[in-house]
Amino acid sequence: MLHPWKTIFNITFDTDKSLVIQIADSIRNEIMKGRLAAGTAVPGSRVLAADIGVNRKTVVFAYETLIAEGWLESRSKAGTFVAGNLPVVAVKKKHASSYQSNFHFRKVPYAVLTDMPAGRNRIVFNEGAPDTRLAPLVEISRAYRRVFQQKGRWGLLGYGSEKGDEKLREALCLMLSRDRGIHLSKDNICITRGSQMALYLAIRILVSARDMVVMELPGYPAVAKLFEEAGAKVLAAKVDKDGLDTDYLEKLCQRHPIKVLYTTPHHQFPTTVTMKAARRLHLLELSLKYGFAIIEDDYDHEYHFGAGNNLALASKEMAANVIYISSLSKLIAPAVRIGYIAGPPLFMQSLINFRVHIDRQGDRIMERALADLLVDGTLKKHARKALSIYEARRENFDQLLRHYFGSSVSFEKPEGGLAFWIQLEKAVDWESFIGKLLERNVQIVPPQSYYWKGKASQHVRLGYGSLNLTEVEEGIKQMARIYLGK
């Protein structure tokens, strides 16, 4: 990319210095400051002359002066470039300001994204992300092109509804009604940049300082952090084989004024268990009795392999206090940041009003393209294909765990989702174990990250969806060798 030349020159037409000297001095100074690095192309003499309003020969003479001094070099049929072998003074030190900022601000520590590859050619058992190699890229690109070929395409380049593209909201409402039993109006759903943004908006609207909220333990640590940032006190509710322990939750409600409960009932994160029907009804009863909101995070509804559909909590008659959040990112790819949130009308209006202050609107072009793919059935077809592939990978993962680990681990094959929750029978020093895995180019998410409160158990969540059969086997084999001391 060429430098913004107009901004780096200080040309004074009424000075005693000639224009040639001024141009040469300006380029020389930029090189000495380090802002024009070795090998950088400089504009052609005609371009630069027109840019700063001088005769072309003036620029030519300036370039020739710098070439003669060794600052620039001319390459045949390529142009003029900053010299690769610069004088020592040019690289000795860069310009540094003597002023430093002295205002105060809140320091936010870096949150390590442990499910992202820490290096190349690494087998990563992430938290349960989809395989981006399966994404329907051809179909998405075609839909994108069709959007730009529509008569009203210019309108999509301007401001739209803060709720998101109307056509996408209509398509989502139809999909939610048909597949998840949730009946709502297009005006009562808001498109967000991924489900994480939806969670942030919901928590900011629901929670004030010193409010008490409840999360599943183990659970999703990012949400615990959002609650804490909002000033809430986070209480833990136990999880067992039937999902959230609602009897335990009732005891919490009797002792504390609970404001919000966050739950992942379809495939509990990270244990993968599905909340049973009796627990679901009890949870909704408690919500109405004690007046707390339920944030239902349905992050991977599409990937369910067990019997029945297990409709969302938000589909129930007693779901007056349920705020429903989901996403298309797990279905397509993490880079497709399309999430959505629905809830009671007055709550949604406040959320949408707040959303305007931090993000005027989402990606209107992508939203319209995905709306078209939902309407014509393309995403439904992709979901069926992906489900079949992931089900085969689940079966393979199950067999490989049993083959390489034997009775040294215990687990239940998950009814849905793209990850296994595995209990190791002997104690593991996770820091040492993870370090040894990295030496063998295998990466896992540290299990303690799921325990935002208390000590981690001897469980580990291994996402299998983003790995092919060869990658999975190699990764499991290396884990078993370290765990079993082979």
C-alpha positions as CSV (number, residue, x, y, z in Angstrom):
1,M,0.0,0.0,0.0
2,L,1.4,3.4,-1.0
3,H,1.9,6.1,1.7
4,P,-0.5,9.0,1.9
5,W,2.0,11.3,0.4
6,K,0.1,14.5,0.8
7,T,0.2,14.1,4.5
8,I,4.0,13.5,4.8
9,F,5.2,16.4,2.8
10,N,5.6,19.9,4.1
11,I,6.2,21.9,0.9
12,T,6.5,25.7,1.2
13,F,6.4,27.4,-2.1
14,D,7.7,30.8,-0.9
15,T,10.8,29.5,1.0
16,D,14.4,30.0,-0.1
17,K,14.7,26.2,-0.5
18,S,14.1,24.9,-3.9
19,L,11.2,22.5,-4.5
20,V,13.6,19.8,-5.5
21,I,15.5,20.1,-2.1
22,Q,12.2,20.2,-0.2
23,I,10.9,17.0,-1.8
24,A,14.2,15.2,-1.4
25,D,14.4,16.3,2.3
26,S,10.9,15.2,3.0
27,I,11.4,11.7,1.6
28,R,14.8,11.4,3.3
29,N,13.3,12.3,6.7
30,E,10.5,9.8,6.3
31,I,13.1,7.1,5.6
32,M,15.2,8.1,8.6
33,K,12.1,8.0,10.9
34,G,11.5,4.5,9.8
35,R,8.1,5.3,8.2
36,L,9.4,4.4,4.8
37,A,11.0,1.0,5.1
38,A,13.6,-0.6,2.9
39,G,12.0,-1.9,-0.3
40,T,9.0,0.3,-0.1
41,A,7.8,1.5,-3.6
42,V,7.5,5.2,-4.1
43,P,4.9,6.7,-6.4
44,G,5.8,7.4,-10.1
45,S,7.0,10.9,-10.8
46,R,3.8,11.8,-12.6
47,V,1.6,10.6,-9.7
48,L,3.6,12.4,-7.0
49,A,3.9,15.6,-9.1
50,A,0.1,15.7,-9.5
51,D,-0.4,14.8,-5.9
52,I,1.6,17.7,-4.5
53,G,1.0,20.2,-7.4
54,V,4.5,20.6,-8.9
55,N,6.0,20.0,-12.3
56,R,7.0,16.4,-13.1
57,K,10.6,17.3,-13.8
58,T,10.9,18.7,-10.2
59,V,10.0,15.2,-8.8
60,V,12.4,13.5,-11.3
61,F,15.3,15.7,-10.2
62,A,14.4,15.0,-6.5
63,Y,14.4,11.2,-7.1
64,E,17.7,11.4,-9.0
65,T,19.2,13.2,-6.1
66,L,18.1,10.6,-3.6
67,I,19.2,7.7,-5.9
68,A,22.6,9.3,-6.2
69,E,22.8,9.6,-2.4
70,G,21.8,5.9,-1.9
71,W,18.4,6.5,-0.4
72,L,16.4,5.3,-3.4
73,E,17.1,2.8,-6.1
74,S,15.6,2.4,-9.6
75,R,14.5,-1.0,-10.8
76,S,14.1,-1.7,-14.5
77,K,10.4,-1.9,-15.5
78,A,9.4,-1.9,-11.8
79,G,9.8,1.6,-10.6
80,T,11.6,3.5,-7.8
81,F,12.0,2.0,-4.3
82,V,13.5,2.8,-1.0
83,A,17.0,1.3,-1.1
84,G,17.6,-2.1,0.4
85,N,21.1,-1.2,1.6
86,L,20.4,2.1,3.5
87,P,23.0,4.3,5.1
88,V,23.6,3.5,8.7
89,V,22.1,6.8,9.9
90,A,18.8,5.8,8.4
91,V,18.3,2.7,10.5
92,K,20.2,3.7,13.6
93,K,17.1,4.7,15.6
94,K,13.5,5.8,14.9
95,H,11.9,9.0,15.9
96,A,10.4,8.8,19.4
97,S,8.1,11.4,21.0
98,S,9.3,12.8,24.3
99,Y,5.6,13.0,25.5
100,Q,3.8,10.2,27.2
101,S,0.1,9.8,28.0
102,N,-0.9,10.6,31.6
103,F,-4.6,10.0,31.7
104,H,-6.1,7.1,33.8
105,F,-8.1,4.2,32.4
106,R,-9.3,0.8,33.5
107,K,-6.9,-2.0,32.7
108,V,-8.4,-5.1,31.3
109,P,-6.3,-8.2,31.4
110,Y,-5.9,-10.3,28.3
111,A,-8.2,-13.3,28.2
112,V,-6.2,-16.3,26.7
113,L,-8.3,-17.9,24.0
114,T,-7.3,-21.5,24.8
115,D,-9.4,-23.1,22.0
116,M,-7.4,-21.3,19.3
117,P,-4.3,-23.0,17.7
118,A,-1.2,-21.9,19.6
119,G,1.0,-22.9,16.6
120,R,1.0,-24.3,13.1
121,N,0.3,-27.9,12.3
122,R,-1.3,-28.4,15.7
123,I,-4.1,-30.8,16.4
124,V,-6.6,-28.8,18.5
125,F,-9.3,-30.3,20.6
126,N,-11.3,-27.1,21.0
127,E,-14.5,-26.5,23.0
128,G,-16.7,-27.9,20.2
129,A,-16.3,-25.7,17.1
130,P,-17.5,-26.9,13.7
131,D,-15.1,-27.8,10.9
132,T,-14.7,-24.8,8.7
133,R,-13.7,-27.1,5.8
134,L,-17.3,-28.1,5.7
135,A,-18.7,-24.6,5.4
136,P,-20.9,-24.0,2.3
137,L,-18.5,-21.3,0.9
138,V,-19.7,-21.7,-2.8
139,E,-23.3,-21.2,-1.8
140,I,-22.5,-18.2,0.5
141,S,-20.5,-16.6,-2.2
142,R,-23.3,-17.1,-4.8
143,A,-25.8,-15.6,-2.4
144,Y,-23.5,-12.7,-1.8
145,R,-23.3,-12.0,-5.5
146,R,-27.1,-12.3,-5.9
147,V,-27.5,-9.6,-3.2
148,F,-25.4,-7.2,-5.2
149,Q,-27.3,-8.0,-8.4
150,Q,-30.7,-7.1,-6.9
151,K,-32.4,-3.9,-7.9
152,G,-32.5,-2.5,-4.4
153,R,-28.8,-3.3,-3.6
154,W,-27.9,0.4,-3.1
155,G,-30.3,0.5,-0.2
156,L,-28.5,-2.2,1.6
157,L,-25.3,-0.1,1.7
158,G,-27.0,2.5,3.9
159,Y,-28.4,2.4,7.4
160,G,-31.0,-0.3,8.2
161,S,-32.9,-1.5,11.2
162,E,-31.0,-1.8,14.4
163,K,-32.9,-5.1,14.8
164,G,-31.2,-6.6,11.8
165,D,-32.2,-7.4,8.2
166,E,-36.0,-7.9,8.1
167,K,-35.9,-10.8,5.6
168,L,-33.4,-12.6,7.9
169,R,-35.6,-12.0,11.0
170,E,-38.6,-13.4,9.1
171,A,-36.6,-16.5,8.0
172,L,-35.4,-17.1,11.5
173,C,-38.9,-16.7,13.0
174,L,-40.1,-19.4,10.6
175,M,-37.1,-21.7,11.3
176,L,-37.6,-21.3,15.1
177,S,-41.3,-22.0,14.9
178,R,-40.8,-25.1,12.7
179,D,-37.7,-26.6,14.3
180,R,-37.7,-25.4,17.9
181,G,-41.3,-24.6,18.7
182,I,-40.7,-21.0,19.4
183,H,-43.4,-18.7,18.1
184,L,-42.5,-15.0,17.9
185,S,-42.8,-11.9,15.8
186,K,-40.0,-10.6,13.5
187,D,-40.2,-7.4,15.5
188,N,-39.3,-9.3,18.7
189,I,-36.0,-10.7,17.5
190,C,-32.7,-8.9,17.1
191,I,-29.7,-10.0,15.0
192,T,-26.3,-9.6,16.6
193,R,-22.7,-10.1,15.7
194,G,-22.6,-13.6,17.2
195,S,-24.2,-15.0,20.3
196,Q,-21.4,-13.5,22.5
197,M,-22.7,-10.0,21.6
198,A,-26.2,-11.1,22.4
199,L,-25.1,-12.3,25.8
200,Y,-23.3,-9.0,26.5
201,L,-26.4,-7.0,25.6
202,A,-28.8,-9.1,27.6
203,I,-26.6,-9.0,30.7
204,R,-26.1,-5.3,30.5
205,I,-29.8,-4.8,30.4
206,L,-30.7,-7.3,33.1
207,V,-28.0,-6.9,35.7
208,S,-27.0,-4.0,38.0
209,A,-24.3,-3.8,40.7
210,R,-24.8,-6.2,43.6
211,D,-27.5,-8.2,41.9
212,M,-27.3,-12.0,42.5
213,V,-27.2,-14.3,39.4
214,V,-26.9,-18.0,39.0
215,M,-24.7,-20.1,36.6
216,E,-24.2,-23.8,36.0
217,L,-21.0,-25.2,37.5
218,P,-19.0,-26.3,35.5
219,G,-20.1,-23.7,33.0
220,Y,-19.2,-21.2,30.4
221,P,-16.5,-18.9,31.9
222,A,-17.0,-16.0,29.5
223,V,-20.5,-15.5,30.9
224,A,-19.3,-15.5,34.5
225,K,-16.8,-12.8,33.5
226,L,-19.6,-10.7,31.9
227,F,-21.7,-11.0,35.0
228,E,-18.8,-10.0,37.2
229,E,-18.0,-7.0,35.0
230,A,-21.6,-5.9,35.4
231,G,-21.1,-5.9,39.2
232,A,-23.2,-9.0,40.0
233,K,-22.5,-11.7,42.5
234,V,-22.3,-15.0,40.7
235,L,-23.7,-18.1,42.5
236,A,-23.1,-21.7,41.3
237,A,-25.8,-24.3,40.6
238,K,-24.8,-27.9,40.4
239,V,-25.1,-30.0,37.3
240,D,-25.6,-33.8,37.2
241,K,-26.6,-36.4,34.6
242,D,-30.1,-34.8,34.2
243,G,-28.7,-31.2,33.7
244,L,-29.1,-28.3,36.0
245,D,-30.1,-29.4,39.5
246,T,-33.3,-27.4,40.0
247,D,-33.9,-28.6,43.6
248,Y,-30.5,-27.1,44.4
249,L,-31.6,-23.9,42.5
250,E,-34.8,-23.7,44.5
251,K,-32.7,-23.7,47.7
252,L,-30.7,-20.8,46.3
253,C,-33.9,-18.9,45.5
254,Q,-35.1,-19.4,49.0
255,R,-31.9,-17.9,50.5
256,H,-31.2,-15.1,47.9
257,P,-33.1,-12.7,45.6
258,I,-32.0,-14.2,42.3
259,K,-32.1,-11.8,39.3
260,V,-30.9,-13.9,36.4
261,L,-30.1,-17.6,35.6
262,Y,-27.9,-18.5,32.7
263,T,-28.3,-22.0,31.4
264,T,-27.4,-24.2,28.4
265,P,-30.2,-26.9,28.6
266,H,-30.0,-28.5,25.2
267,H,-26.3,-29.6,25.5
268,Q,-25.0,-28.3,28.8
269,F,-21.7,-26.6,28.5
270,P,-19.2,-28.2,29.1
271,T,-20.7,-31.6,30.3
272,T,-22.9,-32.1,27.1
273,V,-25.8,-33.5,29.1
274,T,-29.4,-32.6,28.0
275,M,-31.7,-31.2,30.7
276,K,-34.6,-33.6,31.3
277,A,-38.2,-32.6,30.9
278,A,-39.1,-32.6,34.6
279,R,-36.2,-30.3,35.3
280,R,-37.2,-28.0,32.5
281,L,-40.7,-27.6,33.8
282,H,-39.5,-27.1,37.4
283,L,-37.0,-24.4,36.2
284,L,-39.8,-22.5,34.5
285,E,-42.0,-22.8,37.6
286,L,-39.2,-21.4,39.8
287,S,-38.6,-18.5,37.3
288,L,-42.3,-17.4,37.6
289,K,-42.5,-18.0,41.3
290,Y,-39.3,-16.1,42.2
291,G,-39.4,-13.6,39.4
292,F,-36.0,-14.2,37.8
293,A,-35.0,-14.1,34.1
294,I,-33.7,-17.1,32.3
295,I,-31.0,-16.7,29.6
296,E,-31.3,-19.8,27.5
297,D,-28.1,-20.2,25.4
298,D,-28.9,-22.7,22.7
299,Y,-25.5,-22.5,21.1
300,D,-25.6,-25.7,19.0
301,H,-29.2,-26.8,18.6
302,E,-28.6,-28.2,15.1
303,Y,-26.3,-31.0,16.3
304,H,-28.5,-33.4,18.2
305,F,-28.1,-37.1,17.5
306,G,-30.3,-38.6,20.2
307,A,-34.0,-39.4,20.0
308,G,-36.5,-36.5,20.0
309,N,-35.9,-32.9,19.3
310,N,-36.0,-31.5,22.8
311,L,-37.6,-28.2,21.9
312,A,-36.2,-25.0,23.5
313,L,-37.2,-23.8,26.9
314,A,-38.5,-20.7,25.2
315,S,-41.1,-22.9,23.4
316,K,-43.0,-23.8,26.6
317,E,-46.2,-22.1,27.7
318,M,-44.6,-21.0,31.0
319,A,-41.6,-19.4,29.3
320,A,-42.7,-15.8,30.0
321,N,-39.3,-15.0,31.6
322,V,-37.1,-16.8,29.0
323,I,-34.6,-14.8,26.9
324,Y,-33.5,-17.0,24.0
325,I,-30.1,-16.7,22.4
326,S,-28.7,-18.7,19.5
327,S,-26.4,-18.4,16.5
328,L,-25.7,-19.4,12.9
329,S,-22.0,-19.5,13.6
330,K,-21.9,-23.1,14.8
331,L,-23.9,-24.2,11.8
332,I,-21.7,-22.4,9.2
333,A,-18.4,-21.3,10.6
334,P,-17.1,-19.1,13.6
335,A,-16.2,-16.3,11.2
336,V,-19.8,-15.9,10.3
337,R,-20.8,-13.6,13.2
338,I,-24.5,-13.9,13.0
339,G,-26.3,-14.5,16.3
340,Y,-29.8,-13.6,17.5
341,I,-31.7,-12.9,20.6
342,A,-35.5,-13.0,21.4
343,G,-37.4,-12.2,24.6
344,P,-40.4,-10.4,26.1
345,P,-41.3,-7.3,24.1
346,L,-40.5,-4.6,26.7
347,F,-37.1,-6.2,27.5
348,M,-36.3,-6.5,23.8
349,Q,-37.1,-2.8,23.2
350,S,-34.6,-1.8,25.9
351,L,-32.0,-4.2,24.5
352,I,-32.4,-2.8,21.0
353,N,-32.2,0.8,22.3
354,F,-29.0,-0.1,24.1
355,R,-27.6,-1.9,21.0
356,V,-27.7,1.3,19.0
357,H,-25.2,2.9,21.3
358,I,-22.5,0.3,20.8
359,D,-23.2,-1.1,17.3
360,R,-25.6,0.8,15.0
361,Q,-26.3,-2.3,12.9
362,G,-24.7,-5.5,11.8
363,D,-23.4,-6.7,8.4
364,R,-26.5,-6.1,6.2
365,I,-25.1,-7.8,3.1
366,M,-24.1,-11.0,5.0
367,E,-27.5,-11.0,6.8
368,R,-29.4,-10.7,3.5
369,A,-27.3,-13.4,1.9
370,L,-27.9,-15.8,4.7
371,A,-31.6,-14.9,4.7
372,D,-31.7,-16.1,1.1
373,L,-30.0,-19.3,2.0
374,L,-32.5,-20.0,4.8
375,V,-35.5,-19.3,2.6
376,D,-34.3,-21.5,-0.4
377,G,-33.4,-24.4,1.9
378,T,-29.7,-24.3,1.3
379,L,-28.8,-24.0,5.0
380,K,-31.2,-26.8,5.9
381,K,-29.5,-29.0,3.3
382,H,-26.1,-28.1,4.7
383,A,-27.3,-28.8,8.3
384,R,-28.4,-32.3,7.3
385,K,-25.1,-33.0,5.5
386,A,-23.0,-31.7,8.4
387,L,-25.1,-33.6,11.0
388,S,-24.4,-36.9,9.1
389,I,-20.6,-36.1,9.0
390,Y,-20.5,-35.1,12.7
391,E,-22.5,-38.2,13.8
392,A,-19.9,-40.4,12.0
393,R,-17.1,-38.5,13.7
394,R,-18.8,-38.9,17.1
395,E,-18.9,-42.7,16.6
396,N,-15.3,-42.8,15.5
397,F,-14.3,-40.6,18.5
398,D,-16.1,-42.9,20.9
399,Q,-14.3,-46.0,19.5
400,L,-10.9,-44.4,19.5
401,L,-11.3,-43.3,23.2
402,R,-12.2,-46.9,24.1
403,H,-9.3,-48.3,22.0
404,Y,-6.5,-46.1,23.3
405,F,-7.6,-45.3,26.8
406,G,-9.5,-48.5,27.7
407,S,-10.9,-48.5,31.3
408,S,-8.6,-45.6,32.4
409,V,-11.4,-43.1,31.4
410,S,-15.1,-43.0,31.7
411,F,-17.7,-41.0,29.7
412,E,-21.1,-41.1,28.2
413,K,-21.4,-40.7,24.4
414,P,-23.1,-37.3,24.1
415,E,-26.6,-37.1,22.7
416,G,-25.6,-33.9,20.8
417,G,-23.0,-31.2,20.4
418,L,-19.5,-31.5,19.0
419,A,-17.6,-32.5,22.1
420,F,-17.1,-35.2,24.7
421,W,-16.9,-34.7,28.5
422,I,-14.4,-37.3,29.8
423,Q,-13.5,-38.3,33.3
424,L,-9.9,-39.4,33.9
425,E,-9.7,-42.2,36.5
426,K,-6.4,-41.1,38.0
427,A,-5.3,-37.6,39.1
428,V,-3.6,-35.5,36.5
429,D,-1.3,-32.5,36.8
430,W,-3.0,-30.4,34.1
431,E,-0.2,-27.9,33.7
432,S,2.4,-30.7,33.1
433,F,0.0,-32.8,31.0
434,I,-0.9,-29.8,28.7
435,G,2.8,-28.9,28.3
436,K,3.7,-32.4,27.2
437,L,0.8,-32.5,24.8
438,L,2.0,-29.2,23.2
439,E,5.5,-30.8,22.7
440,R,3.7,-33.4,20.6
441,N,1.7,-30.7,18.7
442,V,-1.6,-31.5,20.4
443,Q,-3.6,-28.8,22.2
444,I,-6.6,-29.0,24.6
445,V,-8.6,-26.4,26.5
446,P,-7.4,-26.4,30.2
447,P,-10.2,-28.0,32.2
448,Q,-9.9,-25.5,35.0
449,S,-11.3,-22.8,32.7
450,Y,-14.8,-24.3,33.1
451,Y,-14.6,-24.0,36.8
452,W,-14.8,-20.2,37.3
453,K,-15.6,-21.0,41.0
454,G,-13.8,-23.7,42.9
455,K,-11.3,-26.4,41.9
456,A,-11.4,-28.3,38.6
457,S,-12.4,-31.9,38.6
458,Q,-10.6,-34.7,36.7
459,H,-12.8,-34.0,33.6
460,V,-11.7,-32.7,30.2
461,R,-13.9,-31.5,27.3
462,L,-12.6,-32.6,23.9
463,G,-14.2,-31.1,20.8
464,Y,-14.1,-33.4,17.9
465,G,-16.1,-31.6,15.2
466,S,-13.3,-29.6,13.7
467,L,-11.0,-32.5,13.2
468,N,-11.0,-35.2,10.5
469,L,-10.5,-38.9,11.3
470,T,-6.7,-38.9,10.9
471,E,-6.3,-35.8,13.1
472,V,-8.6,-37.2,15.8
473,E,-6.8,-40.6,16.0
474,E,-3.3,-39.0,16.2
475,G,-4.5,-36.6,18.9
476,I,-6.1,-39.2,21.0
477,K,-3.1,-41.6,20.6
478,Q,-0.7,-38.9,21.9
479,M,-3.0,-38.0,24.8
480,A,-3.3,-41.7,25.8
481,R,0.5,-42.2,25.6
482,I,1.2,-39.3,28.0
483,Y,-1.7,-40.2,30.3
484,L,-0.7,-43.9,30.5
485,G,3.0,-43.2,30.7
486,K,3.9,-44.9,27.4
